[in-house]
Amino acid sequence: AKLRRQVREDIREIQQKLGVTTIYVTHDQEEALAISDKVIVMNNAVIAQEGSPKDLYNYPKNKFVANFIGDANDVTAEIIQKQSNTYYLKLPEMEIKTTTLSIGDLVFGLDHCGSGRRLALCLHGFPESNFSWRYQLPLLASMGYKAWAPNLRGYGDSSRPLKVCDYAADRLLEDIEGLIELSGCDDITLISHDWGGALAWVFALRQTRPLEKLVVMNCPHPTAFKLGMNFRQYLKSWYMYFFQIPRIPELLFGRNKAMPIRRMFEKTSVNKDMFPPEVTEVYRANASRPGALSAMINYYRALFRFPPKLPINERSSKNIT
């Protein structure tokens, strides 16, 4: 996958430098979509549709074009209800499988679903785990994605290094890049929440790898967060400063086998129906593992001690509010 990606980038660079238009005749739609600005799809010697790869993907004229672009546009579903112009669909069951992946000396627990050429990498937040993506993985798989949800470093069944510096943003971003490399995919969508969102922002801003889409929930753009810091926000972010204290946060949240983690979800959630006891118990059990709370809190300690460096772009920062 690495070699194929490099070849594609070389071809694109040659085209742009020479200012030439190159015509490819190929049966390999993956290559056609990867290196072309315009694609002409032929069916029985007749043009079925022409346009950019993105246009063909988003607006295929018929099933033939949709299948050429990929199975993502052709999802089997059952209409279970119709209200006015709204249809409610039942998607097919997609099984979530669990495995482990090794990146260097670390092991990562991974829930995955689907086997498309496009990767949807889902990054969870604090104090959660990849269990948070149990509803999204089957949906993404039904859309043609290879849907992956890892337990981030220190969480669940993933490795837990002992040093605070092991949880610096640079190390965490290396984990994300390693997971993408292992997926063998070139078309990457990052879907993230909370701490996963903070990492996704930095990953995208540094342009570590090309991203097709970026979805960030419950985490503002770093520049917007910095510009919005005032006394009220400092009060809301009290826990980030509390976590800088050695040992005490672990003692507090680790009481009664990490029961405060469970209570946190039950008391602070806007929609408490989404966090019944059987769900919060999963997060409590993960936090009660040996060394888990220290690893999770070390994200915040490392953030203060080893803040991530962001590319300076004055123009973009002025447009963020």
Buried (B, 14 or more C-beta within 10 A) or exposed (E): EEEEBEEBEEBBEEBEEEEEEEEEEEEEBBBBBBBBEEBBBEEEEEEBBBBEBEBBBEEBEEEBBBEBBBBBBEBEEEEEEEEEEEEEEEBEEBEBEEEEBEBEEBBBBBBBBBEBBBBBBBBBBBBBBBBBBBEBBBBBBBBBBBBBBBBBBBBBBBBBBEEBEBBBBEBBBBBBEBBBEBBEBBBBBBBBBBBBBBBBBBBBBBEBBEBBEBBBEEBBBBBEBEBEEEEEEEEEEEEBEEBEEEEEBBEEBBEEEBBBBBBBBEEEEEEEEEBEEEBBEBBBBBBBBEEBBBBBBBBBBBBEEBEBEBEEEEEEBEEBE
